């Protein structure tokens, strides 16, 4: 079972995020908008099943998956691509609401 990530999380920093998006070939307008956002995350975890809600002024979306299993993340409306996600290690500092 993964570590307990239940809770509400606030972004502190996103170092090198624009460079990361550029390497993924995300268009320049989307990169600029994404780099300005500081989305909050609400994580609901039940064993290996995770629901991650991303909350921002631009767009809210929900990602749902089971830890250890590949899943598709649909980014339609952002840059119209689908991503296969494999999560190995996650590091976060939990902040209270």
Secondary structure, 3 states (H helix, E strand, C coil): CCCCCCEEEECCCCCCHHHHHHHCCCCHHHHHHHHHCCCEEEEEEECCEEEEEEECCCCCEEEEEECCCCEEEECCCCCCCEEEECCCCCCCCCCCC
